[in-house]
């Protein structure tokens, strides 16, 4: 809910439309500013006119010219390449098949979160969640939280919990200190979390059935 960008608005904007002048540039755009901008951009380009929501793509296949000619007009069949797509609306029983010149698959490479197989995870009695499921800081009030990761997202989430929530404690596990200029640049979020009261640890060796964690440097919590 409190997500902000870490880039100025001129970098976040598309080339043919700026953010409104009254939107603050830094320290970052709030999620509401980005959402309003995307909705305005979609309206400007009439994206809704060619968008079908709540629709499942059941199949996409390449079809021959002869098949296309048999189901569409001759002018349509003269196109060299055609694609057949079968879709169904959510809750609908009947499917619909149409033909297209081109198909772009853009389902997003962040749609399935990657959760590492931490030793002892299946015996750990607490909750294990991916950062994409984080919504509100107060969800962790009164809890001891271990954030796994040493870059921007880990630092930002730990800082949000400490500054806007009331957790019992926040810890960060980082496998190794940054060794390149770029990695050093991405650790500002972790530095902010440490300044807000988080505790830094080395990489996780094991989660325990008692609700704790041991680290590769021999320490534990």
N, C-alpha and C positions, 0 to 999 in steps of 0.2 A: 504493500500500500504506500510505502514511503520511498519507492524507487526513484532515483534521479540518474540522469546521464552523467558520464564523466568527460563529456566533450561539449564544446560551445555549440550554440544553435546553428551557426553558419556551417559547421561541419556535419550536423545532423540533418540538414535540409536537403531536399532534392534540388537539382540544378535549376528547375523552372518554377520554383515556388519557395519563397522565404518564410520563416516563422514571423508571426506578427511582431511589430515593433515594441509592443508593450510587454512581451514575454521576456523575463530576465535572462541574460546570457549565461552568467556564472553565479554560483558554483555549479549549477547544472540544471537541466530541464526536469521538471517534475513529470511523473507519468501522465498526469492529466493534460499537460501541455502537449506531449507527444501524441496522445490519443486524439485530442482536438485537431492537431495538425494533420494526422493521417485521415481523419474523417473529412476534413476540408479538402485535402488533396484528392480523395476519392470522388467527392462531389464535383470538383473542378473538372475532372477528366471523365465524369459519368461512368465510373467503374461499376457502379451498382447495376447499370443497364445491361451489362454483360457478365454478371456474376450470379451463380446459383449457390445458395447456402444450404446447409443441412442435406447435402447430396453425397451419396457414396458412389465412387467409380468402381464398378464391378469388374470391368475388363477393358483393355485397350489392345488392339491388334492391327497389324498392317494388312490391308486387303488389296487384291489385284484389281487392275483396271477393268477387267471384264465383269467382276462382281459389282463394282461401283456402277458401271453402266447399266446393269440390270435393275438396280434399285433407285437410281437417280436419273436426272435428265442427261441427255447426251452431252451437253455443255459441261456438266459437272464431271462426267465420266472421262472427259478428255484430259483432265489433270493427271500429271504423271504419278504423283504419290498421294495416297489417301489413307486415312486412319479411321478405324471403326471403334467407337467408344460406347459402352453400355453403362448407363447410370441408373440409380434408383434413389428416390428421396427417402429420408429417414422416416420409418413408419409406413412407407408405401409398399404395396405388394407387387405392382407392375413395374417392369424395367423399361427403359427407353434407349433406343439405339440410334446414334447419329454418326455422320461422317465429317471429318475435318482434314484440312490440308497439313496441319502441323500439330504436334502434341508437346507440351512442356510439362515435365513432372517437377513440381516445386513444393514438395510436402514438408521441407525443412529438415536440416540435419541435426536440430536440437529437439526433435519430437520424442526421442527415447533417451532418457537420462542414463548416463553411465555411472553405476554405483560399484566401487571397487569391492572385491571380495576380501574384507578385512578378517584376519584370523580371530576366531572367537565370536564373530558377529552373530552366529545362530544361537549362541548361549547368552548373549547380552540381553538383560531384561528391559532395557530402555528402548526408546524409539530411535530408529536409524532412518534418516530421510535425506533426499537430494535437495540441493539448494533451489531447484526450480519449484519446489513445493512450499517455499518460504513465502508467507503472506504478511504476517503481522508480528511485530516485536513482542507484544504482550503475551503471545502464545507460549513464551518460554519463561514467563515470570515465575520466580521461585525455584527454577530448575538449574541444575548444573549442566552446562552445554559444552561439548567438544566439537569445534569446527575443524574439519580436515581439509587442508589446502593452504598454500602460501602465497596466493596471488590476489588479484583485485576483488573477486567475488567473496572469497573467504574473509578478507579484511573488512569489506563493506558490511557484510551481514553481522559479523561480530560487533562492529561499531554501532550498528543500528540497535542491536539487542541491548547494548550497554547504555546508550545515550537516550533511547526512547522506551526501553522496557525496564524490567526490574528482575533480572535473572540472579540466582544465587551465586553463580560464577560462570565465567566464559573462558575457555581454553582454546588455543589454536595449535594444531599439530602440523608441522612443516617438515618434509623429508630432508631438505638440504637448504642451506643458505644460498641466496642468489649469487651466481658466479659470472654473469654477463651484464653489460650495461643495460640491456633491455629488461632483464629480469629484475635488476635493481630498481628500474623505473616503475615496475608493476607492484612493488612491495609497499607503496605508500599507504595502501589500504590497511595492511597489516600493522604498519607503524602507528596509524591512527587508532587502531583497535588496542594496541598495547598502551598507548597514551590514555585511552579511556578506561583501562583497567583489566584488559585481557592478559592471560599468561601464555607464554610461548613455550612449546615443547618440540622435541624432535619427532621423527616419523613414528607411527604406531607399530608396535610389535605385536600387541594382542589386546582385544577387548575381553573383559572377564565376566563371568556369570554373576559376580557380585555387583556389577554396575560400574566397574572401574576400567582403567586402561593402563597398560605398561608400554614404555617407549624404548626405541632402539638404543638410547644412551644409558639404559638401566634404571631410569626413574619411573615412577608410577603415580597415579592419582586414583 
